[in-house]
Amino acid sequence: MKSGYGRYLSGYNFQLIFNDGAIEFYEDGFVIAVKYGAAVVNADDGNGNTISYTILVDRQ
């Protein structure tokens, strides 16, 4: 993602696993890219599976 962009992630029961300050994370699954770095968010897909999102924020 580019810094300043936001998006909703699919899934339920979101868990922030790692964030070096790259994103702002909200419990409803919305993330905003804040600065260069990385983050990992896990979520349930509703069928017993775990979705793992790796978010990389680009430099501008």
C-alpha positions in Angstrom: 0.0 0.0 0.0 1.0 3.6 -0.4 1.2 5.8 2.6 -2.2 7.6 3.2 -4.3 4.8 1.6 -6.8 2.8 3.5 -8.9 -0.3 2.9 -11.1 -2.9 4.6 -9.8 -6.4 5.1 -12.2 -9.4 4.7 -12.9 -11.6 7.7 -13.9 -11.6 11.3 -12.2 -11.5 14.7 -9.2 -9.5 13.6 -5.9 -9.8 15.5 -2.9 -7.5 15.0 0.1 -9.8 15.1 2.9 -7.4 14.2 3.1 -3.7 13.4 6.2 -1.5 13.3 4.1 1.6 13.1 3.3 1.1 9.4 -0.5 1.0 9.7 -3.3 2.3 11.9 -5.5 -0.7 12.6 -9.2 -0.7 13.6 -11.2 -3.6 15.1 -13.6 -3.6 12.2 -10.8 -4.6 9.8 -10.0 -1.1 8.4 -6.3 -0.3 8.0 -4.6 2.9 7.0 -1.1 2.9 5.7 0.8 5.5 7.8 4.5 5.1 7.0 7.1 2.9 5.4 7.2 -0.6 7.1 5.3 -3.8 7.5 2.4 -5.3 9.5 0.6 -8.7 9.8 -3.1 -9.1 10.6 -4.9 -12.4 11.1 -8.6 -12.9 10.7 -11.2 -15.7 10.7 -12.9 -16.3 7.4 -16.2 -17.6 8.9 -15.5 -21.2 7.8 -12.9 -22.2 10.4 -9.9 -20.9 8.3 -7.4 -18.2 9.2 -6.6 -15.4 6.8 -3.1 -13.9 7.2 -2.6 -10.4 5.7 0.9 -9.2 5.3 0.8 -5.4 4.6 3.8 -3.6 3.2 3.8 0.1 3.0 5.9 1.7 0.3 8.1 4.8 0.6 6.9 7.8 -1.4 
